[in-house]
Amino acid sequence: MSQNLLRTPAETFLIGVSLFGLLLAIMLAFNPPMVQENFPLRKPMIGSIFGLLCILGVLAAFFPKQCSTMFEEKSGQPNAKNFASHGTSPTLHGHHPDCEGFSAHVFRVNNRTFCTACTGLLLGGLIALAGNALYFFGNSHVGKNSFLVVLGGVLGVGFGLFQFKAKRSFIRLSLNTSFVLGAFLILAGIDELAKSVFVDLFLVSLSVLWLFTRISLSYWDHKRICYLCNSDTCKFRKRPS
């Protein structure tokens, strides 16, 4: 396989640490710290930090092109000029090329095209914001279902990370929504069990790492699709060595 399809050491590192983080979340749910902190501002502080991250994520979903410029050069993500090279319209729909290979990455409503990933992350962010307000600032409790909540969150983040295997836009939309919601469920479930500021801050940091891993895998998938393009003039397709 060409080097163009091999993951970089940074991408491999992100995947490995992200998977280890998911495993660690399960271990914390099984065996939470025995000494619980008595810090009255724990929940408001953690809720404010996580809520701010959700708000930033929601805002980023409205400006995908601007956010993409931070990753294009490092990831090798093809841009509109590259697509023009093999006769595909350089016009992007849902900030994806109008190409059959990206059909599962977008969906259409009333002749308007939307990105499944951005829409899913937007919906997940809004749902997580609501849950964040209820749990960290309201009187809601996870209670005895904490382990199941954490397990559901691990599944949501795990499937969200590797959703590039999904072939239907509705499935991609659902998995991206569950990705953000899963991060919140892990945080809330383990907070209920551990009641530790240190553990909560660690999980918030993991949520940021999972997001960067999700972006990295997404761009790798985009490059793979272009690389395997059947067009003879496509700059990213596989060629005989």
C-alpha positions in Angstrom: 0.0 0.0 0.0 1.3 3.5 -0.8 2.5 5.8 1.9 -0.4 8.1 1.0 -2.8 5.7 2.8 -0.7 4.9 5.8 -1.5 6.7 9.0 1.1 9.1 10.3 2.8 8.4 13.7 0.7 11.3 15.1 -2.6 9.7 13.9 -1.5 6.3 15.3 -0.7 7.9 18.6 -4.1 9.6 18.8 -5.9 6.4 18.0 -3.9 4.4 20.6 -4.3 7.0 23.4 -8.0 7.4 22.6 -8.7 3.6 22.8 -6.7 3.5 26.0 -8.8 6.3 27.3 -12.0 4.4 26.6 -10.6 1.4 28.4 -9.6 3.5 31.3 -13.1 5.0 31.5 -14.5 1.4 31.8 -11.9 0.6 34.5 -12.9 3.8 36.5 -16.6 2.7 36.3 -15.7 -0.7 37.6 -13.4 0.5 40.3 -13.9 4.2 41.1 -11.5 6.0 43.5 -12.3 5.1 47.1 -11.5 8.6 48.5 -14.2 11.0 47.3 -13.4 14.7 47.4 -15.6 17.1 49.3 -15.4 20.1 47.0 -18.7 21.9 46.7 -17.9 23.8 43.5 -16.9 20.6 41.7 -20.0 20.2 39.6 -20.4 23.9 38.6 -16.8 24.2 37.7 -16.7 21.0 35.6 -20.1 21.8 34.1 -18.9 25.2 33.0 -15.7 23.8 31.4 -17.6 21.0 29.5 -20.4 23.4 28.6 -17.9 25.8 27.1 -16.4 23.0 25.0 -19.9 22.0 23.8 -20.6 25.6 22.8 -17.3 25.9 20.9 -18.2 22.7 19.1 -21.6 23.9 18.2 -20.2 27.1 16.8 -17.5 25.2 14.9 -20.3 23.1 13.2 -21.6 26.3 11.7 -18.2 27.3 10.2 -16.7 24.0 8.9 -14.7 25.5 6.1 -12.9 27.9 8.4 -12.1 25.1 10.9 -11.0 22.8 8.1 -8.2 25.2 7.1 -6.4 24.4 10.3 -6.1 20.7 9.3 -5.9 20.6 5.5 -2.1 21.1 5.1 -1.2 18.7 7.9 -3.6 16.0 6.9 -3.3 16.1 3.2 -7.0 16.8 2.8 -7.8 17.5 -0.8 -9.3 20.9 -1.6 -11.5 22.3 -4.3 -8.5 22.8 -6.7 -7.6 19.1 -6.4 -11.1 18.0 -7.4 -11.1 20.2 -10.5 -8.0 18.2 -11.6 -10.1 15.2 -12.5 -13.1 16.9 -13.9 -15.2 16.9 -10.7 -16.9 20.1 -10.0 -14.8 22.2 -7.6 -18.0 23.3 -5.9 -18.4 21.8 -2.5 -21.7 20.6 -1.2 -22.0 20.4 2.6 -18.3 21.3 2.4 -17.7 17.9 0.6 -17.0 17.5 -3.2 -20.0 16.6 -5.4 -18.6 13.1 -5.8 -20.2 9.6 -5.5 -17.4 8.6 -3.1 -18.7 11.2 -0.6 -22.4 10.4 -1.0 -22.7 9.0 2.6 -21.0 12.1 4.0 -23.9 14.4 3.2 -27.7 14.4 3.2 -30.2 16.7 1.4 -33.2 18.5 2.7 -35.3 20.7 0.3 -32.4 20.8 -2.3 -30.0 21.9 0.4 -26.9 19.8 1.2 -25.7 19.2 4.8 -22.6 17.5 6.2 -23.6 14.4 8.3 -20.6 14.9 10.6 -21.2 18.6 11.3 -24.9 18.1 11.7 -24.4 15.1 14.0 -21.9 16.9 16.1 -24.2 19.9 16.3 -27.1 17.8 17.5 -24.9 15.9 19.9 -23.5 19.2 21.2 -27.0 20.6 21.8 -28.2 17.4 23.6 -25.0 17.3 25.7 -25.5 20.9 26.6 -29.0 20.2 27.9 -27.7 17.1 29.8 -24.8 19.2 31.2 -27.2 21.8 32.5 -29.5 19.2 34.1 -26.7 17.2 35.8 -24.0 19.7 36.7 -26.3 22.7 37.5 -29.6 21.1 38.3 -30.8 18.4 40.6 -30.5 15.4 38.2 -28.6 12.4 39.3 -27.3 9.3 37.5 -27.6 7.1 40.6 -27.3 3.4 40.5 -27.2 3.4 36.7 -23.8 5.1 36.6 -22.0 2.0 35.2 -24.5 1.6 32.4 -24.4 5.3 31.6 -20.6 5.1 31.3 -20.8 1.9 29.2 -23.3 3.6 26.9 -21.0 6.6 26.6 -18.0 4.4 25.8 -20.0 2.7 23.0 -21.1 6.1 21.7 -17.6 7.5 21.6 -16.1 4.3 20.2 -18.6 3.9 17.3 -18.3 7.7 16.7 -14.6 7.5 16.3 -14.7 4.8 13.7 -17.9 5.8 11.9 -16.1 6.1 8.6 -17.1 2.5 7.9 -20.7 3.5 7.7 -22.1 3.6 4.2 -25.4 5.5 4.9 -25.7 9.1 5.7 -28.3 8.5 8.4 -26.0 6.1 10.2 -23.2 8.6 10.1 -25.5 11.3 11.4 -26.5 9.1 14.3 -23.0 8.0 15.2 -21.7 11.6 15.2 -24.5 12.6 17.4 -23.8 9.7 19.8 -20.1 10.6 19.8 -20.6 13.9 21.6 -23.4 12.6 23.8 -21.2 9.6 24.7 -18.4 11.9 26.0 -21.0 13.6 28.3 -22.3 10.3 29.5 -18.8 9.1 30.4 -18.1 12.3 32.3 -21.5 12.4 34.2 -21.4 8.7 35.0 -17.9 8.7 36.4 -18.4 12.0 38.2 -21.4 10.3 40.0 -19.1 7.4 41.0 -15.8 9.2 41.8 -16.8 12.7 42.7 -13.3 13.8 42.0 -12.2 17.1 40.3 -9.0 15.5 39.1 -10.8 12.6 37.5 -13.4 15.0 35.9 -10.7 17.2 34.5 -8.9 14.2 33.1 -12.0 13.1 31.4 -12.7 16.5 29.9 -9.1 16.4 28.5 -9.9 13.0 27.1 -13.0 14.4 25.4 -10.8 17.0 23.6 -8.4 14.2 22.6 -11.3 12.1 21.3 -12.5 15.0 19.2 -9.0 15.6 17.6 -8.8 11.8 17.0 -12.2 12.0 15.3 -11.1 14.8 13.1 -7.9 13.1 12.2 -9.7 9.9 11.2 -12.2 11.8 9.2 -9.5 13.5 7.1 -7.7 10.2 6.7 -10.9 8.7 5.4 -11.4 11.6 3.0 -7.9 11.1 1.6 -8.5 7.4 1.3 -11.6 8.0 -0.8 -9.8 10.4 -3.2 -6.8 8.1 -3.3 -9.0 5.1 -4.5 -10.8 7.2 -7.0 -11.3 5.5 -10.4 -10.6 8.6 -12.4 -7.4 8.4 -14.4 -6.4 11.9 -13.7 -7.2 11.9 -10.0 -4.1 13.0 -8.0 -4.9 10.8 -5.0 -5.8 7.5 -6.7 -3.7 4.4 -6.3 -1.1 4.1 -9.0 1.2 1.2 -9.9 4.5 1.4 -8.0 
